[in-house]
Amino acid sequence: MANINIYFSHHDGNIVAATLPENFNREDFIRILCERFSDWSSFRFIVRGHNIALDDNARFNARKHEITNGCQIYVFKRMTGGCFLPHTLVLMADGTSRSIDAIRVGDELLAFTNTDKIVSSMVQQKFVHTVTEYVELFVGDESTTPVCVTHDHPFYVGKGQFVPLKHINGKNDTLFTCELNEDGKSVLTKKPIIGRKNVTVPSACVYNLSTDYPNTFFANGIAVHNKLGDLGAAFVDVSNTSGLKRIQWSHTAPSWRIAKPGICLEGKCNNTNCVAVGRQVIMNIGLRSFDYLGDVNETTAMCPCCSKYVEPITCAFNRCMWRWSGIKQPAPGEPPRQISADWKDADNAYHCFDEQISGTVIWRKLVLEAKAR
């Protein structure tokens, strides 16, 4: 049986080689992880800008084609410090509530996008650990039940932004809750923080969730991010220009490969009912400033053929001046650092980063800019 070679860029900075059968399955991949990581569930594994789902066969198989001979898989330590006590109620997609300790992988939760649209998301993983400190946070009015949460958990503060509780000062700040409007529809509503209390205990069990897009849920009705460790985003390393290619225009390009001047994002459409399924599509952003972590949503990152959300992998520029700035984690185990690039000229061609050459990194912040030449 033929084999393929893969390489893990480990959290301690080492590159670790592994061998898989050519026709491997999820169990084969997990077996490799067990051999090389003492606790592989505490890490995220990212290939070509996407998380590898290890808890579900269907979602694993949807990304399996990206694990190819010679590919590099990035390994990042999960940061699960922000968590909730067991009795915290989580809003389900059907409108009911369930305590976070009873949530299971595959459950559908009520969620929200960074454009404040109420949607649903699926639980991918659940985490449990113990702490000795947490905060009782009171939001809204005196009749509301406080949410008991560790100080690192990120809360939604509006305009697509999340802030860890420890950086939210107190009564002058507001958060967002899920409420029903006059039409009976769920909407985000701004509510004041009316109090908080620091609690110290010998030991308390706390829970956290990892969900799929848009990586959000409601804890005791309050809008939160699914976990602190996912606030960064895996995306092409635009600081590595070795993968920047100048591609001439084609007169026979399919409809999903039409580029307009300015910034373009690229990703693969996974909608099986779309003509572009499995294809790398172009999503036109245009001549503007684009905050990758804040502005990627269901309206900016969608397939041009079916209008379904597409997870961006890389970017391109054409017929514009362009630059970028951001905070990059260059390799697992290394601290993030702030970097930027000066304006460059993209002429009448398609200037695209090949993520297989430039590589994929975690961006804590990334702003792409394009203006007319």
VOBA-1610 file (N, C-alpha, C; in pm, whole numbers, padded with zeros to 5 digits, always signed):
BEGIN
Met+00084-00120+00000Met+00000+00000+00000Met+00088+00125+00000Ala+00054+00221-00086Ala+00131+00345-00094Ala+00104+00432+00028Asn+00205+00511+00064Asn+00194+00602+00179Asn+00216+00746+00134Ile+00175+00840+00219Ile+00205+00981+00199Ile+00279+01032+00322Asn+00363+01131+00302Asn+00438+01193+00412Asn+00378+01329+00445Ile+00355+01353+00574Ile+00304+01482+00618Ile+00397+01535+00727Tyr+00388+01665+00754Tyr+00480+01728+00850Tyr+00402+01818+00945Phe+00419+01792+01074Phe+00356+01874+01177Phe+00452+01983+01221Ser+00408+02110+01210Ser+00484+02221+01265Ser+00438+02235+01409His+00515+02175+01499His+00475+02151+01637His+00477+02279+01719His+00403+02279+01832His+00392+02398+01916His+00525+02440+01977Asp+00622+02349+01984Asp+00753+02386+02040Asp+00850+02431+01930Gly+00800+02446+01807Gly+00882+02496+01697Gly+00945+02387+01612Asn+00938+02262+01654Asn+00997+02153+01578Asn+00905+02107+01465Ile+00966+02055+01359Ile+00893+01994+01250Ile+00899+01843+01270Val+00782+01780+01280Val+00774+01636+01307Val+00712+01567+01186Ala+00783+01469+01131Ala+00734+01396+01014Ala+00646+01280+01057Ala+00551+01246+00970Ala+00464+01131+00994Ala+00425+01071+00860Thr+00384+00945+00864Thr+00344+00874+00743Thr+00203+00821+00758Leu+00122+00842+00655Leu-00016+00794+00653Leu-00037+00705+00531Pro-00127+00607+00539Pro-00165+00534+00418Pro-00226+00630+00317Glu-00205+00603+00190Glu-00257+00693+00086Glu-00409+00707+00097Asn-00477+00599+00129Asn-00623+00602+00146Asn-00658+00603+00295Phe-00602+00700+00368Phe-00621+00705+00513Phe-00763+00752+00548Asn-00801+00725+00673Asn-00928+00774+00725Asn-00904+00849+00855Arg-01011+00893+00919Arg-00997+00972+01042Arg-00927+00893+01151Glu-00957+00764+01161Glu-00893+00681+01264Glu-00742+00671+01241Asp-00700+00662+01116Asp-00556+00659+01085Asp-00489+00789+01129Phe-00557+00901+01103Phe-00499+01031+01138Phe-00489+01045+01289Ile-00594+01005+01361Ile-00592+01015+01507Ile-00485+00923+01566Arg-00465+00807+01504Arg-00360+00716+01551Arg-00223+00784+01544Ile-00198+00856+01435Ile-00072+00930+01421Ile-00060+01036+01530Leu-00170+01105+01559Leu-00167+01208+01663Leu-00137+01148+01799Cys-00197+01034+01829Cys-00173+00967+01958Cys-00027+00929+01974Glu+00038+00894+01864Glu+00179+00854+01870Glu+00272+00973+01892Arg+00228+01093+01851Arg+00318+01208+01852Arg+00282+01317+01953Phe+00160+01312+02008Phe+00117+01413+02104Phe+00057+01344+02225Ser+00107+01379+02343Ser+00058+01314+02465Ser-00089+01347+02492Asp-00134+01466+02450Asp-00274+01506+02466Asp-00316+01585+02344Trp-00340+01515+02233Trp-00366+01583+02107Trp-00494+01666+02110Ser-00589+01634+02199Ser-00715+01709+02204Ser-00695+01852+02254Ser-00578+01881+02312Ser-00552+02016+02361Ser-00488+02105+02253Phe-00480+02054+02129Phe-00420+02130+02019Phe-00521+02148+01905Arg-00496+02251+01825Arg-00567+02269+01699Arg-00472+02231+01586Phe-00524+02161+01485Phe-00445+02119+01370Phe-00502+02189+01246Ile-00416+02265+01179Ile-00461+02351+01070Ile-00386+02316+00943Val-00461+02289+00837Val-00401+02261+00707Val-00461+02356+00603Arg-00374+02422+00529Arg-00415+02516+00424Arg-00521+02616+00475Gly-00501+02663+00598Gly-00588+02766+00653Gly-00715+02716+00717His-00735+02582+00725His-00858+02528+00781His-00829+02438+00901Asn-00917+02444+01001Asn-00910+02351+01112Asn-00947+02212+01065Ile-00874+02111+01110Ile-00907+01973+01079Ile-01003+01924+01187Ala-01125+01887+01148Ala-01226+01839+01243Ala-01198+01694+01276Leu-01170+01666+01403Leu-01133+01531+01444Leu-01244+01459+01519Asp-01356+01528+01543Asp-01464+01469+01621Asp-01583+01426+01536Asp-01570+01437+01403Asp-01683+01405+01316Asp-01631+01357+01181Asn-01675+01239+01139Asn-01625+01180+01014Asn-01659+01265+00892Ala-01782+01315+00886Ala-01823+01391+00768Ala-01741+01517+00752Arg-01720+01590+00861Arg-01644+01715+00851Arg-01495+01687+00830Phe-01445+01576+00884Phe-01306+01538+00858Phe-01289+01506+00709Asn-01380+01428+00654Asn-01369+01389+00514Asn-01384+01507+00419Ala-01455+01612+00464Ala-01471+01731+00380Ala-01339+01804+00360Arg-01244+01786+00454Arg-01113+01851+00444Arg-01001+01752+00411Lys-01034+01626+00403Lys-00932+01523+00384Lys-00848+01546+00259His-00909+01598+00153His-00837+01618+00027His-00724+01720+00040Glu-00727+01802+00148Glu-00622+01903+00168Glu-00498+01844+00237Ile-00512+01723+00292Ile-00398+01656+00356Ile-00331+01570+00250Thr-00230+01625+00187Thr-00166+01561+00073Thr-00019+01533+00102Asn+00043+01457+00016Asn+00184+01423+00033Asn+00270+01549+00039Gly+00350+01561+00145Gly+00439+01674+00161Gly+00378+01795+00228Cys+00250+01789+00263Cys+00185+01908+00320Cys+00231+01932+00464Gln+00221+02058+00507Gln+00256+02096+00643Gln+00129+02125+00721Ile+00120+02066+00840Ile+00005+02086+00928Ile+00052+02163+01050Tyr-00010+02278+01073Tyr+00029+02365+01184Tyr-00043+02321+01311Val+00032+02319+01421Val-00020+02271+01549Val-00017+02386+01648Phe-00136+02425+01698Phe-00146+02537+01790Phe-00211+02491+01920Lys-00152+02533+02030Lys-00208+02503+02162Lys-00340+02576+02178Arg-00442+02502+02221Arg-00571+02565+02247Arg-00561+02651+02373Met-00628+02766+02369Met-00635+02853+02485Met-00778+02848+02537Thr-00800+02775+02644Thr-00936+02752+02693Thr-00956+02814+02830Gly-00886+02925+02857Gly-00897+02988+02988Gly-01032+03050+03013Gly-01103+03097+02910Gly-01232+03160+02930Gly-01342+03057+02932Cys-01406+03037+03049Cys-01504+02930+03062Cys-01616+02969+03157Phe-01724+02888+03154Phe-01843+02914+03234Phe-01869+02800+03333Leu-01931+02835+03445Leu-01969+02734+03543Leu-02081+02646+03487Pro-02099+02524+03542Pro-02187+02424+03481Pro-02332+02467+03464His-02384+02552+03553His-02526+02588+03548His-02556+02697+03445Thr-02455+02750+03376Thr-02476+02854+03275Thr-02568+02802+03165Leu-02672+02878+03133Leu-02768+02837+03031Leu-02724+02886+02893Val-02723+02795+02797Val-02686+02826+02659Val-02812+02821+02573Leu-02833+02922+02489Leu-02950+02926+02401Leu-02930+02829+02284Met-03030+02741+02263Met-03025+02646+02154Met-03091+02708+02030Ala-03064+02648+01914Ala-03117+02702+01788Ala-03269+02696+01783Asp-03331+02603+01859Asp-03477+02591+01859Asp-03545+02683+01959Gly-03467+02770+02025Gly-03523+02865+02119Gly-03525+02821+02263Thr-03492+02695+02290Thr-03485+02646+02427Thr-03348+02678+02486Ser-03332+02647+02615Ser-03204+02668+02683Ser-03158+02537+02745Arg-03026+02522+02755Arg-02970+02401+02815Arg-02843+02439+02890Ser-02822+02380+03007Ser-02702+02411+03084Ser-02579+02366+03006Ile-02472+02442+03017Ile-02354+02418+02935Ile-02293+02281+02961Asp-02310+02228+03083Asp-02254+02095+03112Asp-02331+01984+03040Ala-02453+02015+02991Ala-02533+01915+02920Ala-02523+01928+02768Ile-02451+02029+02721Ile-02432+02047+02576Ile-02346+01934+02521Arg-02379+01887+02400Arg-02305+01778+02337Arg-02254+01821+02199Val-02148+01757+02155Val-02098+01780+02020Val-02208+01749+01919Gly-02228+01838+01824Gly-02334+01822+01725Gly-02459+01901+01755Asp-02472+01952+01879Asp-02588+02035+01914Asp-02587+02164+01833Glu-02706+02212+01796Glu-02720+02338+01724Glu-02752+02450+01822Leu-02668+02553+01824Leu-02684+02666+01915Leu-02732+02790+01840Leu-02797+02879+01914Leu-02826+03011+01859Leu-02695+03090+01860Ala-02667+03162+01753Ala-02541+03235+01739Ala-02567+03368+01670Phe-02461+03445+01648Phe-02475+03575+01582Phe-02348+03604+01503Thr-02363+03679+01395Thr-02249+03716+01312Thr-02196+03852+01355Asn-02082+03893+01297Asn-02028+04024+01333Asn-02101+04139+01265Thr-02210+04105+01193Thr-02302+04209+01144Thr-02433+04205+01222Asp-02431+04137+01338Asp-02543+04130+01432Asp-02661+04049+01381Lys-02639+03964+01283Lys-02745+03877+01233Lys-02753+03752+01321Ile-02875+03713+01361Ile-02894+03593+01442Ile-02897+03472+01350Val-02811+03374+01378Val-02800+03253+01297Val-02786+03133+01392Ser-02746+03020+01341Ser-02718+02903+01425Ser-02577+02853+01398Ser-02522+02780+01494Ser-02390+02720+01476Ser-02389+02584+01546Met-02298+02498+01504Met-02291+02362+01558Met-02172+02348+01652Val-02193+02279+01763Val-02086+02253+01858Val-01989+02150+01799Gln-01861+02186+01794Gln-01759+02097+01742Gln-01684+02025+01854Gln-01658+02095+01964Gln-01588+02035+02077Gln-01634+02100+02207Lys-01617+02027+02316Lys-01649+02078+02449Lys-01528+02056+02539Phe-01498+02156+02622Phe-01380+02152+02709Phe-01423+02163+02854Val-01353+02092+02940Val-01381+02095+03083Val-01249+02105+03158His-01239+02197+03252His-01124+02200+03342His-01163+02269+03471Thr-01071+02284+03563Thr-01100+02342+03693Thr-01028+02475+03711Val-01090+02564+03790Val-01032+02695+03821Val-01053+02722+03969Thr-00985+02822+04019Thr-01003+02864+04159Thr-01061+03005+04169Glu-01079+03072+04054Glu-01135+03207+04053Glu-01233+03222+03938Tyr-01339+03297+03961Tyr-01430+03333+03853Tyr-01503+03462+03891Val-01584+03513+03798Val-01655+03639+03819Val-01805+03615+03807Glu-01883+03672+03900Glu-02028+03680+03885Glu-02059+03813+03817Leu-02110+03806+03695Leu-02133+03927+03616Leu-02283+03951+03603Phe-02327+04071+03641Phe-02469+04107+03636Phe-02491+04204+03519Val-02580+04166+03428Val-02606+04245+03308Val-02757+04268+03295Gly-02798+04390+03265Gly-02939+04421+03244Gly-03002+04488+03362Asp-03066+04409+03451Asp-03128+04464+03571Asp-03112+04364+03685Glu-03163+04403+03803Glu-03143+04324+03924Glu-03210+04187+03918Ser-03310+04172+03830Ser-03384+04046+03824Ser-03313+03938+03743Thr-03210+03976+03668Thr-03142+03880+03583Thr-03047+03792+03663Thr-03031+03669+03618Thr-02937+03576+03682Thr-02795+03610+03637Pro-02701+03624+03729Pro-02564+03656+03686Pro-02502+03541+03609Val-02414+03574+03517Val-02337+03472+03449Val-02206+03455+03525Cys-02170+03331+03555Cys-02048+03300+03629Cys-01944+03253+03530Val-01837+03330+03514Val-01744+03312+03404Val-01604+03350+03448Thr-01503+03287+03389Thr-01366+03325+03418Thr-01332+03457+03347His-01233+03527+03401His-01207+03664+03357His-01149+03674+03217Asp-01106+03561+03156Asp-01046+03566+03023Asp-01148+03553+02910His-01273+03523+02942His-01366+03494+02832His-01402+03620+02754Pro-01404+03613+02619Pro-01436+03730+02535Pro-01587+03752+02519Phe-01631+03874+02545Phe-01770+03914+02530Phe-01785+04008+02411Tyr-01903+04003+02349Tyr-01930+04089+02233Tyr-01962+04230+02279Val-01891+04329+02223Val-01914+04469+02260Val-01965+04553+02143Gly-02002+04486+02033Gly-02059+04555+01918Gly-01960+04580+01806Lys-02013+04604+01685Lys-01934+04635+01566Lys-01830+04527+01535Gly-01868+04401+01559Gly-01781+04288+01528Gly-01665+04268+01623Gln-01663+04338+01737Gln-01550+04333+01828Gln-01581+04253+01955Phe-01479+04180+02003Phe-01488+04103+02127Phe-01378+04148+02222Val-01410+04152+02351Val-01314+04195+02452Val-01319+04097+02569Pro-01203+04046+02616Pro-01203+03961+02735Pro-01261+04036+02854Leu-01331+03964+02941Leu-01398+04027+03055Leu-01301+04107+03140Lys-01177+04062+03153Lys-01081+04132+03238Lys-01051+04273+03188His-01081+04301+03060His-01057+04434+03004His-01185+04517+02995Ile-01294+04462+03045Ile-01420+04537+03051Ile-01429+04598+03190Asn-01433+04731+03196Asn-01411+04801+03323Asn-01523+04788+03424Gly-01647+04792+03382Gly-01752+04784+03483Gly-01880+04850+03440Lys-01939+04931+03529Lys-02075+04981+03510Lys-02089+05077+03392Asn-01981+05132+03342Asn-01991+05223+03228Asn-01992+05149+03095Asp-01970+05017+03099Asp-01966+04938+02977Asp-02099+04870+02952Thr-02122+04835+02826Thr-02244+04763+02789Thr-02208+04637+02712Leu-02294+04537+02723Leu-02280+04413+02648Leu-02407+04393+02567Phe-02418+04278+02500Phe-02535+04251+02417Phe-02602+04122+02461Thr-02735+04125+02464Thr-02813+04006+02498Thr-02906+03973+02383Cys-02961+03853+02385Cys-03057+03809+02283Cys-03198+03832+02337Glu-03276+03913+02265Glu-03412+03945+02306Glu-03507+03926+02187Leu-03637+03914+02217Leu-03739+03905+02112Leu-03795+04044+02084Asn-03804+04080+01955Asn-03863+04209+01920Asn-04014+04196+01907Glu-04080+04303+01860Glu-04226+04305+01851Glu-04280+04200+01754Asp-04196+04160+01658Asp-04238+04059+01561Asp-04206+03918+01607Gly-04153+03905+01729Gly-04119+03774+01782Gly-03989+03719+01730Lys-03905+03804+01669Lys-03776+03760+01617Lys-03664+03791+01717Ser-03565+03705+01721Ser-03451+03725+01810Ser-03360+03834+01754Val-03322+03928+01839Val-03233+04037+01797Val-03133+04065+01909Leu-03019+04123+01872Leu-02921+04165+01971Leu-02964+04299+02031Thr-02959+04307+02164Thr-03001+04427+02235Thr-02892+04469+02333Lys-02856+04596+02331Lys-02752+04647+02420Lys-02805+04657+02563Lys-02727+04604+02660Lys-02765+04607+02801Lys-02646+04652+02886Pro-02673+04728+02993Pro-02563+04776+03078Pro-02513+04669+03175Ile-02387+04678+03211Ile-02333+04597+03321Ile-02371+04669+03451Ile-02442+04599+03540Ile-02486+04664+03664Ile-02407+04618+03786Gly-02319+04520+03766Gly-02237+04478+03879Gly-02153+04357+03848Arg-02051+04335+03927Arg-01966+04217+03914Arg-01905+04186+04049Lys-01878+04059+04071Lys-01823+04014+04198Lys-01718+03908+04171Asn-01597+03929+04221Asn-01491+03829+04207Asn-01508+03722+04313Val-01500+03597+04272Val-01521+03483+04362Val-01397+03395+04362Thr-01351+03357+04480Thr-01239+03264+04496Thr-01289+03138+04566Val-01258+03022+04510Val-01302+02894+04565Val-01185+02795+04563Pro-01192+02688+04642Pro-01085+02587+04637Pro-01073+02523+04498Ser-01189+02496+04436Ser-01188+02436+04302Ser-01328+02444+04243Ala-01337+02481+04116Ala-01466+02486+04046Ala-01449+02430+03906Cys-01543+02346+03865Cys-01542+02288+03731Cys-01605+02388+03634Val-01538+02416+03524Val-01589+02510+03424Val-01588+02445+03286Tyr-01675+02498+03199Tyr-01696+02441+03066Tyr-01681+02548+02959Asn-01637+02504+02841Asn-01633+02593+02726Asn-01662+02513+02601Leu-01696+02584+02493Leu-01737+02521+02369Leu-01655+02572+02252Ser-01637+02487+02153Ser-01585+02529+02024Ser-01695+02504+01922Thr-01734+02608+01849Thr-01841+02596+01751Thr-01790+02629+01611Asp-01869+02595+01511Asp-01831+02635+01376Asp-01873+02780+01351Tyr-01857+02827+01229Tyr-01889+02966+01197Tyr-02031+02999+01242Pro-02052+03115+01307Pro-01959+03228+01327Pro-01885+03228+01461Asn-01871+03111+01523Asn-01788+03097+01644Asn-01842+03177+01762Thr-01974+03182+01776Thr-02036+03259+01884Thr-02152+03180+01944Phe-02195+03221+02065Phe-02318+03167+02125Phe-02365+03263+02233Phe-02472+03226+02303Phe-02528+03308+02409Phe-02521+03233+02542Ala-02455+03293+02641Ala-02442+03235+02775Ala-02528+03317+02871Asn-02630+03253+02929Asn-02730+03326+03009Asn-02785+03445+02931Gly-02800+03424+02801Gly-02855+03526+02714Gly-02757+03631+02666Ile-02632+03627+02714Ile-02532+03729+02679Ile-02447+03680+02562Ala-02421+03770+02468Ala-02346+03735+02346Ala-02197+03721+02376Val-02141+03602+02343Val-02000+03575+02370Val-01937+03505+02250His-01804+03510+02245His-01728+03432+02147His-01714+03291+02202Asn-01692+03192+02111Asn-01691+03054+02161Asn-01572+03022+02249Lys-01455+03080+02222Lys-01341+03063+02313Lys-01228+03154+02272Leu-01149+03193+02369Leu-01043+03292+02348Leu-00942+03246+02245Gly-00913+03115+02241Gly-00808+03067+02154Gly-00837+03081+02006Asp-00967+03102+01969Asp-01001+03114+01829Asp-01013+03258+01782Leu-00973+03355+01868Leu-00985+03494+01827Leu-00885+03529+01718Gly-00778+03453+01706Gly-00690+03466+01593Gly-00746+03386+01476Ala-00695+03412+01356Ala-00746+03344+01238Ala-00630+03289+01156Ala-00646+03167+01109Ala-00547+03107+01020Ala-00569+03160+00879Phe-00463+03213+00819Phe-00473+03272+00685Phe-00334+03273+00623Val-00328+03293+00493Val-00201+03292+00422Val-00104+03394+00484Asp+00024+03361+00481Asp+00127+03450+00535Asp+00163+03554+00428Val+00097+03669+00432Val+00121+03773+00331Val+00257+03839+00348Ser+00325+03813+00460Ser+00460+03867+00477Ser+00564+03786+00401Asn+00525+03667+00355Asn+00615+03580+00279Asn+00581+03593+00130Thr+00652+03680+00061Thr+00621+03710-00079Thr+00675+03606-00177Ser+00739+03501-00126Ser+00789+03398-00217Ser+00675+03328-00289Gly+00555+03331-00231Gly+00441+03268-00294Gly+00352+03364-00372Leu+00395+03491-00386Leu+00316+03590-00458Leu+00338+03573-00608Lys+00233+03536-00680Lys+00242+03507-00823Lys+00165+03611-00905Arg+00223+03648-01018Arg+00154+03737-01113Arg+00094+03651-01223Ile-00038+03649-01231Ile-00109+03562-01324Ile-00178+03647-01430Gln-00154+03614-01557Gln-00217+03688-01667Gln-00366+03655-01674Trp-00444+03747-01729Trp-00587+03727-01742Trp-00619+03619-01845Ser-00731+03552-01823Ser-00779+03450-01916Ser-00914+03494-01973His-00938+03462-02100His-01066+03493-02163His-01167+03380-02145Thr-01125+03271-02080Thr-01214+03155-02066Thr-01236+03118-01920Ala-01214+03209-01828Ala-01231+03179-01686Ala-01377+03152-01653Pro-01404+03056-01563Pro-01543+03030-01522Pro-01598+03145-01438Ser-01727+03143-01414Ser-01794+03253-01345Ser-01745+03272-01202Trp-01691+03166-01140Trp-01643+03178-01002Trp-01498+03229-00994Arg-01439+03263-01111Arg-01301+03313-01113Arg-01294+03451-01179Ile-01394+03534-01156Ile-01397+03670-01210Ile-01346+03766-01103Ala-01242+03843-01134Ala-01180+03934-01037Ala-01206+04079-01074Lys-01249+04156-00975Lys-01265+04301-00991Lys-01146+04372-00929Pro-01120+04499-00967Pro-01003+04570-00913Pro-01005+04578-00761Gly-00885+04566-00702Gly-00871+04579-00558Gly-00839+04447-00490Ile-00893+04430-00370Ile-00867+04310-00289Ile-00960+04198-00333Cys-00905+04078-00344Cys-00984+03957-00368Cys-00948+03853-00261Leu-01046+03785-00208Leu-01024+03670-00122Leu-01050+03544-00202Glu-00985+03434-00162Glu-01010+03306-00227Glu-01034+03198-00123Gly-01124+03106-00156Gly-01152+02991-00070Gly-01231+02889-00151Lys-01246+02769-00096Lys-01317+02663-00168Lys-01463+02656-00126Cys-01552+02651-00226Cys-01695+02637-00199Cys-01725+02492-00164Asn-01796+02471-00052Asn-01830+02336-00007Asn-01978+02304-00024Asn-02051+02389-00095Asn-02194+02365-00118Asn-02211+02262-00229Thr-02259+02144-00193Thr-02271+02035-00291Thr-02374+02065-00400Asn-02458+02164-00378Asn-02558+02201-00478Asn-02510+02314-00569Cys-02384+02353-00554Cys-02330+02465-00632Cys-02245+02414-00747Val-02248+02484-00859Val-02168+02448-00975Val-02019+02458-00945Ala-01983+02539-00843Ala-01842+02561-00809Ala-01796+02476-00691Val-01872+02375-00652Val-01835+02294-00536Val-01695+02234-00555Gly-01612+02246-00450Gly-01477+02194-00455Gly-01379+02282-00530Arg-01427+02392-00587Arg-01341+02484-00663Arg-01298+02601-00576Gln-01182+02656-00606Gln-01136+02775-00536Gln-01197+02897-00606Val-01284+02967-00533Val-01359+03077-00591Val-01298+03211-00550Ile-01326+03314-00628Ile-01279+03450-00600Ile-01394+03530-00539Met-01366+03595-00427Met-01464+03682-00360Met-01410+03824-00363Asn-01476+03911-00436Asn-01427+04047-00458Asn-01459+04138-00341Ile-01356+04200-00285Ile-01371+04295-00175Ile-01363+04438-00226Gly-01275+04464-00324Gly-01270+04594-00388Gly-01164+04687-00334Leu-01179+04815-00365Leu-01084+04919-00325Leu-01128+04976-00190Arg-01069+04926-00083Arg-01111+04965+00052Arg-01011+04912+00153Ser-01034+04946+00278Ser-00960+04886+00389Ser-01044+04772+00443Phe-00982+04655+00463Phe-01056+04535+00501Phe-00989+04470+00621Asp-01060+04468+00734Asp-01012+04404+00857Asp-01048+04256+00850Tyr-00948+04171+00828Tyr-00977+04030+00803Tyr-01050+03965+00919Leu-01009+03992+01043Leu-01073+03928+01157Leu-01211+03986+01186Gly-01232+04113+01151Gly-01360+04176+01183Gly-01459+04179+01070Asp-01411+04178+00944Asp-01500+04201+00830Asp-01539+04076+00752Val-01474+03962+00779Val-01513+03839+00711Val-01645+03791+00769Asn-01747+03782+00685Asn-01878+03734+00730Asn-01954+03678+00611Glu-02083+03649+00632Glu-02162+03582+00529Glu-02193+03673+00410Thr-02167+03803+00422Thr-02191+03894+00310Thr-02064+03928+00233Thr-01949+03924+00299Thr-01823+03958+00232Thr-01751+03835+00179Ala-01771+03720+00242Ala-01701+03597+00202Ala-01804+03494+00158Met-01856+03513+00039Met-01956+03419-00011Met-01925+03380-00155Cys-01965+03259-00189Cys-01941+03209-00324Cys-02015+03296-00426Pro-01949+03337-00535Pro-02016+03420-00636Pro-02125+03346-00713Cys-02128+03214-00700Cys-02229+03136-00773Cys-02351+03102-00689Cys-02329+03060-00562Cys-02442+03016-00479Cys-02469+03107-00361Ser-02380+03204-00336Ser-02394+03301-00226Ser-02384+03238-00087Lys-02331+03116-00076Lys-02308+03054+00053Lys-02171+03097+00108Tyr-02160+03094+00242Tyr-02034+03136+00305Tyr-01919+03045+00263Val-01804+03108+00235Val-01681+03036+00200Val-01570+03083+00294Glu-01501+02990+00356Glu-01391+03024+00445Glu-01270+03068+00361Pro-01224+03193+00377Pro-01110+03239+00297Pro-00981+03164+00331Ile-00900+03140+00229Ile-00771+03073+00244Ile-00656+03168+00215Thr-00672+03247+00108Thr-00565+03335+00064Thr-00626+03461+00004Cys-00540+03548-00048Cys-00588+03675-00104Cys-00509+03710-00229Ala-00562+03807-00303Ala-00497+03853-00426Ala-00531+04001-00445Phe-00454+04065-00534Phe-00474+04208-00564Phe-00459+04228-00714Asn-00534+04323-00769Asn-00517+04354-00911Asn-00562+04496-00939Arg-00491+04561-01034Arg-00522+04696-01081Arg-00543+04795-00966Cys-00447+04796-00872Cys-00459+04882-00754Cys-00322+04899-00687Met-00317+04989-00591Met-00208+04996-00496Met-00254+04922-00371Trp-00165+04845-00310Trp-00208+04766-00195Trp-00100+04756-00089Arg-00144+04735+00034Arg-00053+04712+00146Arg-00129+04637+00256Trp-00057+04599+00358Trp-00120+04529+00470Trp-00048+04563+00600Ser-00115+04541+00712Ser-00054+04552+00845Ser-00123+04453+00936Gly-00052+04407+01038Gly-00116+04310+01127Gly-00029+04266+01242Ile-00084+04173+01319Ile-00012+04108+01429Ile-00011+03959+01398Lys+00108+03906+01374Lys+00123+03769+01325Lys+00191+03681+01429Gln+00138+03558+01443Gln+00210+03456+01519Gln+00287+03374+01417Pro+00418+03396+01405Pro+00494+03338+01294Pro+00504+03186+01297Ala+00502+03127+01417Ala+00513+02982+01428Ala+00456+02940+01562Pro+00408+02816+01572Pro+00357+02769+01699Pro+00460+02782+01810Gly+00417+02830+01925Gly+00507+02845+02038Gly+00580+02978+02042Glu+00571+03058+01935Glu+00637+03188+01931Glu+00537+03300+01960Pro+00581+03410+02020Pro+00489+03519+02052Pro+00447+03594+01926Pro+00323+03647+01924Pro+00281+03730+01810Pro+00365+03857+01801Arg+00382+03910+01680Arg+00454+04036+01665Arg+00385+04123+01560Gln+00398+04253+01578Gln+00334+04349+01489Gln+00424+04375+01368Ile+00367+04360+01248Ile+00444+04379+01125Ile+00355+04448+01022Ser+00418+04500+00915Ser+00342+04567+00809Ser+00426+04572+00683Ala+00366+04617+00574Ala+00436+04632+00446Ala+00395+04763+00381Asp+00486+04821+00303Asp+00459+04947+00233Asp+00369+04922+00111Trp+00321+05030+00053Trp+00237+05020-00066Trp+00310+04951-00181Lys+00239+04863-00250Lys+00291+04796-00369Lys+00193+04820-00484Asp+00245+04810-00606Asp+00164+04833-00725Asp+00126+04700-00788Ala-00004+04672-00796Ala-00053+04555-00869Ala-00103+04603-01004Asp-00033+04566-01110Asp-00068+04616-01242Asp-00188+04540-01300Asn-00204+04545-01430Asn-00319+04483-01496Asn-00299+04332-01509Ala-00294+04267-01393Ala-00280+04121-01383Ala-00329+04082-01244Tyr-00334+03952-01219Tyr-00386+03900-01093Tyr-00268+03858-01006His-00244+03933-00898His-00130+03909-00809His-00181+03831-00687Cys-00155+03702-00685Cys-00217+03613-00586Cys-00111+03543-00501Phe-00137+03530-00371Phe-00051+03454-00281Phe-00086+03306-00289Asp+00012+03224-00324Asp-00005+03079-00322Asp+00021+03032-00179Glu-00085+02990-00110Glu-00072+02954+00032Glu+00016+02832+00054Gln+00033+02750-00049Gln+00119+02633-00034Gln+00267+02672-00033Ile+00299+02789-00089Ile+00437+02839-00089Ile+00458+02939+00024Ser+00369+03036+00036Ser+00383+03137+00142Ser+00354+03080+00280Gly+00272+02975+00285Gly+00239+02913+00413Gly+00119+02979+00479Thr+00076+02918+00587Thr-00038+02967+00665Thr+00008+02996+00807Val-00035+03109+00862Val+00000+03147+00998Val-00127+03191+01071Ile-00114+03213+01201Ile-00223+03268+01279Ile-00207+03420+01287Trp-00309+03490+01243Trp-00311+03636+01251Trp-00398+03678+01369Arg-00342+03754+01462Arg-00421+03813+01570Arg-00491+03938+01521Lys-00433+04000+01418Lys-00495+04113+01349Lys-00436+04119+01209Leu-00520+04148+01110Leu-00471+04163+00973Leu-00564+04259+00899Val-00507+04368+00852Val-00582+04467+00774Val-00522+04474+00634Leu-00603+04447+00533Leu-00564+04459+00393Leu-00619+04591+00339Glu-00538+04663+00261Glu-00582+04791+00205Glu-00554+04794+00055Ala-00648+04852-00019Ala-00630+04871-00163Ala-00691+05004-00204Lys-00621+05075-00293Lys-00670+05203-00345Lys-00638+05211-00493Ala-00700+05305-00562Ala-00679+05320-00705Ala-00534+05357-00735Arg-00483+05309-00846Arg-00345+05337-00888Arg-00330+05482-00929
//
